[in-house]
């Protein structure tokens, strides 16, 4: 659960986010985890009134047809523990209509 005020014994949970694109009903959000607590993204977005599509546990009103939630780790960067070089891994988007819509929107945006 996310709290507005600190609770004794709790650990901090921080993230940064940015709205990248939107459809009529949904937003594509880029999230950078600062900490990485269990269910952090789900709990924090629910706490601000923005539950993840399909996430019944954290407040979305209906499930996705396949029981999934619309949370996807598209890209992750890390420092390799042996070589100390930065690795960036990029995954394909899930094969469904909403993800494909946002993938097409992203192709039309200017590159960073």
C-alpha positions as a Python dict, from the first residue, in 0.01 Angstrom:
ca = {
    (1, 'X'): (0, 0, 0),
    (2, 'X'): (119, 353, -68),
    (3, 'X'): (102, 614, 204),
    (4, 'X'): (98, 993, 187),
    (5, 'X'): (262, 1014, 530),
    (6, 'X'): (554, 805, 659),
    (7, 'X'): (460, 497, 862),
    (8, 'X'): (690, 370, 1138),
    (9, 'X'): (906, 86, 1006),
    (10, 'X'): (819, 147, 642),
    (11, 'X'): (1083, 176, 371),
    (12, 'X'): (1085, 455, 114),
    (13, 'X'): (952, 379, -232),
    (14, 'X'): (1044, 629, -502),
    (15, 'X'): (992, 648, -875),
    (16, 'X'): (984, 907, -1149),
    (17, 'X'): (730, 901, -1429),
    (18, 'X'): (648, 1083, -1749),
    (19, 'X'): (342, 1060, -1974),
    (20, 'X'): (469, 964, -2320),
    (21, 'X'): (142, 929, -2514),
    (22, 'X'): (-230, 885, -2464),
    (23, 'X'): (-531, 732, -2631),
    (24, 'X'): (-896, 819, -2568),
    (25, 'X'): (-894, 624, -2239),
    (26, 'X'): (-535, 523, -2154),
    (27, 'X'): (-189, 668, -2103),
    (28, 'X'): (151, 533, -2196),
    (29, 'X'): (382, 618, -1909),
    (30, 'X'): (758, 589, -1882),
    (31, 'X'): (863, 495, -1530),
    (32, 'X'): (1207, 510, -1373),
    (33, 'X'): (1229, 315, -1050),
    (34, 'X'): (1450, 475, -788),
    (35, 'X'): (1390, 205, -528),
    (36, 'X'): (1205, -107, -644),
    (37, 'X'): (972, -231, -374),
    (38, 'X'): (733, -522, -423),
    (39, 'X'): (429, -404, -629),
    (40, 'X'): (565, -47, -606),
    (41, 'X'): (442, 76, -944),
    (42, 'X'): (100, -82, -898),
    (43, 'X'): (53, 57, -545),
    (44, 'X'): (180, 407, -618),
    (45, 'X'): (-24, 456, -933),
    (46, 'X'): (-335, 325, -760),
    (47, 'X'): (-273, 571, -473),
    (48, 'X'): (-282, 866, -714),
    (49, 'X'): (-604, 743, -875),
    (50, 'X'): (-441, 590, -1182),
    (51, 'X'): (-458, 209, -1147),
    (52, 'X'): (-301, 0, -1421),
    (53, 'X'): (-539, -138, -1683),
    (54, 'X'): (-653, -487, -1581),
    (55, 'X'): (-510, -468, -1226),
    (56, 'X'): (-805, -574, -1009),
    (57, 'X'): (-588, -604, -696),
    (58, 'X'): (-496, -234, -712),
    (59, 'X'): (-825, -81, -818),
    (60, 'X'): (-888, -119, -1190),
    (61, 'X'): (-1256, -199, -1244),
    (62, 'X'): (-1221, -495, -1482),
    (63, 'X'): (-959, -748, -1584),
    (64, 'X'): (-795, -783, -1923),
    (65, 'X'): (-941, -1074, -2127),
    (66, 'X'): (-629, -1287, -2066),
    (67, 'X'): (-605, -1197, -1694),
    (68, 'X'): (-288, -991, -1740),
    (69, 'X'): (-230, -633, -1635),
    (70, 'X'): (-104, -370, -1878),
    (71, 'X'): (238, -326, -1718),
    (72, 'X'): (536, -402, -1940),
    (73, 'X'): (908, -361, -1891),
    (74, 'X'): (998, -240, -2239),
    (75, 'X'): (1356, -143, -2167),
    (76, 'X'): (1597, -197, -1882),
    (77, 'X'): (1952, -73, -1838),
    (78, 'X'): (2204, -209, -1593),
    (79, 'X'): (2575, -233, -1529),
    (80, 'X'): (2712, -579, -1604),
    (81, 'X'): (2848, -723, -1278),
    (82, 'X'): (3169, -858, -1435),
    (83, 'X'): (3255, -633, -1730),
    (84, 'X'): (3115, -317, -1564),
    (85, 'X'): (2977, -210, -1902),
    (86, 'X'): (2625, -73, -1935),
    (87, 'X'): (2375, -311, -2092),
    (88, 'X'): (2042, -200, -2232),
    (89, 'X'): (1784, -468, -2310),
    (90, 'X'): (1470, -390, -2510),
    (91, 'X'): (1169, -622, -2527),
    (92, 'X'): (899, -640, -2792),
    (93, 'X'): (562, -498, -2696),
    (94, 'X'): (289, -748, -2604),
    (95, 'X'): (82, -864, -2898),
    (96, 'X'): (-247, -689, -2831),
    (97, 'X'): (-441, -400, -2977),
    (98, 'X'): (-361, -138, -2709),
    (99, 'X'): (14, -206, -2702),
    (100, 'X'): (30, -203, -3082),
    (101, 'X'): (-158, 129, -3086),
    (102, 'X'): (99, 284, -2852),
    (103, 'X'): (388, 127, -3045),
    (104, 'X'): (263, 303, -3360),
    (105, 'X'): (223, 633, -3172),
    (106, 'X'): (582, 603, -3046),
    (107, 'X'): (713, 553, -3401),
    (108, 'X'): (567, 890, -3497),
    (109, 'X'): (722, 1082, -3206),
    (110, 'X'): (1057, 1262, -3245),
    (111, 'X'): (1355, 1061, -3122),
    (112, 'X'): (1518, 1158, -2789),
}
